Amino acid sequence: MNLHISAKTVVGLFVVLLLSACSEPTDTAKTDSLDRTADEAAIRSLLQTNFAASTARDAASVAATFMPDGDGWIAGLSRASTHDGLRSLEEDFGGMPGFQGYEGTIESVRFISPDAAIVEVAGLTIMDTGSFEEETTIVVARNGGGWKIAAWRVMTFDETLLNILRE
């Protein structure tokens, strides 16, 4: 039997296990019955702010959408942690020759605890030579009453753009 599990699935399962191990047990009946409308709206707003800041090449504002110890990783490139590292990664991304902007379509928001959710995004990097698709998994967490990005994982990214970023 040939079993194929995508990297996206592995990361998603890892994050669920990690968050489950780090959080206090919750009453699932309470969690399932919560109205998550306001939380989902806040998460969508946070990510739209991130997408707009990326298009505007505002690396500091992109980093501000992350938790202080948040991290980001584009498959095939190195990871970045903390606001300084994330700002630098975003400067490299927005500084690619021909970069025009970034668009993200939020495909799903799945709450894994009262204060954490996994968001699946179909991203589009717009260059002067065309648009390039990506698949992204984002973990968001409530911190001090507000939502912030804890981890951003670009699981698939066009090889053409990876080569530009590596230069």
N, C-alpha and C positions, 0 to 999 in steps of 0.2 A: 504494500500500500504506500502510495506517495502522498505525503502530507505537506501542504504548503501553507505557511502562516506568514502573512505580510508583516513588514517592519512596523506598520501602523498599528496592527493588532497587538503585536508584542509590546510596544510602548504603551498602548492603552491599558493592557492588562497589568503591566508593571506599575503604572501610575495608580490604578485602582488598588492594587495590593499594598503599595507604599502608603497611600492615604488611609487605607483601612487599618494598617498597622499603627499609624501615628495618631489616629483619632480615637476619641472615647466612643464606646458603644452607644448607638442611638436606637431609639424606639422606632423601628421601621414603619410602624403604623402611623406614627406622628409625622415622620418625614414624607411618607407617601401622600398624606392628606394635606400637606402644606400647599397653599396657593403660591406658586413660584413665579407668577406673572411679573411682579415688580422686580424680583431678582433677575429674571431673564431679560427684562427691558434694560436694567442697569448693566448687565454683562454685554448686551448688544451695543449699548451706547459706548461703553469702555472700548470695545473693539473697533467701532466706527471712528472713535477719536484716534486710536492707534493707526488705523489705515490712512486717515486724512493727514496725520502728522508725517507718516512715511512719504506720502505723495508730495507734501510740502517740503520734504527734505529737512524736517525739524527733528533731528536725532534726540535732542534733549527731551522733547515732548513725547517721543516714542518711548524712551527709557522711563519716563515718569508714569507710564501706564503699567509698569511692572512693579512687583514687590521689591523692596530693597535687596533681597537675596535671590530675586528671580533670575532665570537664565533662558537663553535662546540658543537654538542650534539648527543650522541648515545642513541637511544630510550631505556629506561630502566636504564640509568645511569644519573649522573648529568651533567649539562652544564659546559662548560669552556669558559671563555672570556679573552680577552687580550692575548698578546704573552706569558706571563708567565703561565697563566692558560692553554693555548693550548699546550704549551711545556710539562707541567706536564701531561695532558691527553694523549699526544702522548707517553710520557715515560711509562705510565701505559700500553698503548696499545702494544707498541713494546716490553715491558718487560714481556708480558704474557709468562708463561712457554711453550716452544715449538713453539713460534712465528718464522715463517720463512720468511714472507713477505706479501706484499699487492699488488694486481693488481686491476686496475680499467679500465672498458670499458666505454667510454663516449658514451652514447646512443643518446643524443640530446643536442643541445645548442639552446636555444630560447631567443632571445633578447626582452626585455620588455621595453627598452628605449635605447637611444644611448649609455648610460654608464652603463647598467645593463643587466645581462642575468641570466637565470635559466638553470642549467646543470643537467641532469639526468645521473647517473652513476650506472652501475652494478658492485659492488665491490666483491672482493674475498680475504678473509683473509686466508693465507696459514700457516697451522700449521704442526708440525711433525706428527700429527695424521690424517691429511686430510685437505680439503679445505672447507671453509664456506662462503656461499653467503650472500650478503646484497644488499639493495636498498638504494641509497643515492640521496638526492637533495641538490645541491650546488648553492648558489647565489654568483655571482661574480660581481664586480663593478670596473669601471675605476677610478683610483685615481692618480692624478698627471701625467696623460698620460699612466700609466701602469695598468694592470688588477691585482686584488687581490681578495682573497676569503673573502666575507663579512659574510657568514653563511654556515655552513656545517651541514646537518641533515641526520643521518643514520636512516632511517625509519623502516627497518626490519633488524634484526641482530640475528644470531643464539643464542638460549638460552644457549647452551654449552659455548660459548665464553663470554656471559654476566656473567655467573657464575664464570668463571675464572677471569674476570676483577673485579668482586665484592669481591673476596677473598683478 
